[in-house]
Amino acid sequence: MRAVVQRVSEASVSVGGHVAGAIEGPGLLVLVGVTHDDTPAHARRLAAKLWGLRVLEDERSCSDLNAPLLVISQFTLYGDARKGRRPTWIAAAPGPVAEPLVEAVVTELRALGATVETGVFGADMKVALVNDGPITLIVEV
């Protein structure tokens, strides 16, 4: 499981012109990708890592500040463009595998006490954000 994590002062995701999820910061925008061998245990570890990641102001975490997270599925995180000009997506898990695992990350975060907003799995989404710092990390579990 792979995530691109951005510290934000605000972020939103829209589908069809309607806001599906939005947060006002400080908080984290998290793009989550799933590969074929990911499991619910990976989802639990990723959620715990995100909740405790000390990247907010003064090296504090979302758990320290009760800061919100916007979690969006992103299969393209497992794209491979090393050969040619057209990426391949074979390392990305198919929707029936990936969707429940992205939802498991959200469920685990909420169980830890997080306020979590989400996108819409598989939809054409428009993401808007103000990256604070800027701070952007790749997290893999």
Secondary structure as the mmCIF struct_conf table of DSSP 4:
data_model
#
loop_
_struct_conf.conf_type_id
_struct_conf.id
_struct_conf.beg_label_comp_id
_struct_conf.beg_label_asym_id
_struct_conf.beg_label_seq_id
_struct_conf.end_label_comp_id
_struct_conf.end_label_asym_id
_struct_conf.end_label_seq_id
STRN STRN1 ARG A 2 VAL A 15
TURN_TY1_P TURN_TY1_P1 GLY A 16 GLY A 17
STRN STRN2 HIS A 18 GLY A 33
STRN STRN3 THR A 35 THR A 35
TURN_TY1_P TURN_TY1_P2 HIS A 36 ASP A 37
HELX_RH_AL_P HELX_RH_AL_P1 PRO A 40 GLY A 52
STRN STRN4 LEU A 56 LEU A 56
HELX_RH_3T_P HELX_RH_3T_P1 GLU A 57 GLU A 59
STRN STRN5 ARG A 60 ARG A 60
HELX_RH_AL_P HELX_RH_AL_P2 CYS A 62 LEU A 65
TURN_TY1_P TURN_TY1_P3 ASN A 66 ASN A 66
STRN STRN6 LEU A 69 SER A 73
HELX_RH_3T_P HELX_RH_3T_P2 PHE A 75 TYR A 78
STRN STRN7 ASP A 80 ASP A 80
BEND BEND1 ARG A 82 ARG A 86
STRN STRN8 THR A 88 THR A 88
TURN_TY1_P TURN_TY1_P4 ILE A 90 ALA A 91
STRN STRN9 ALA A 92 ALA A 92
HELX_LH_PP_P HELX_LH_PP_P1 ALA A 93 PRO A 94
HELX_RH_AL_P HELX_RH_AL_P3 GLY A 95 ALA A 111
TURN_TY1_P TURN_TY1_P5 LEU A 112 GLY A 113
STRN STRN10 VAL A 116 THR A 118
TURN_TY1_P TURN_TY1_P6 PHE A 121 GLY A 122
BEND BEND2 ALA A 123 ALA A 123
STRN STRN11 MET A 125 GLU A 140
#
